[in-house]
Amino acid sequence: MKRTVTALALGATLLLAGCSSDDSSSSAAAETSAAPAATCPADATNDDPTATVIAKTATLPAGVTVDGASTKIDGEKIQVTVRLCGSDLTGDALKNAANAVAAPVKGSLLANSLGVLNVAVVGGESLHSSDFQTWTS
């Protein structure tokens, strides 16, 4: 188990280094011109910085932001929960946001170790998938 955690930490470090070179200017510009997002509590006490960085690279619908992401080791796999903020984020809108979150996760080094991806709206609905790799964006 210690080797698994060490390998995951190394992978997360490499992933973070790879994410830092991405050009996020288009998503930043979209966020500044988008409608104001719902107020979120931003409870980062249990957040995983690497998972949060990956989730924040998602191109989300106007008015939707990433509050944070936490990870939990479940056997040999990792479970990631991404918290989203946005008003009226239910049904198809939540599915579209979850697909947007899944895209950068699928392309990351974390994907091979990830068993479950949860996308939850703060104070609202959530989606849970152990087959997130098939989600389209």
Order of alpha helices (4+ residues) and beta strands (2+ residues): alpha-alpha-alpha-beta-beta-alpha-beta-beta
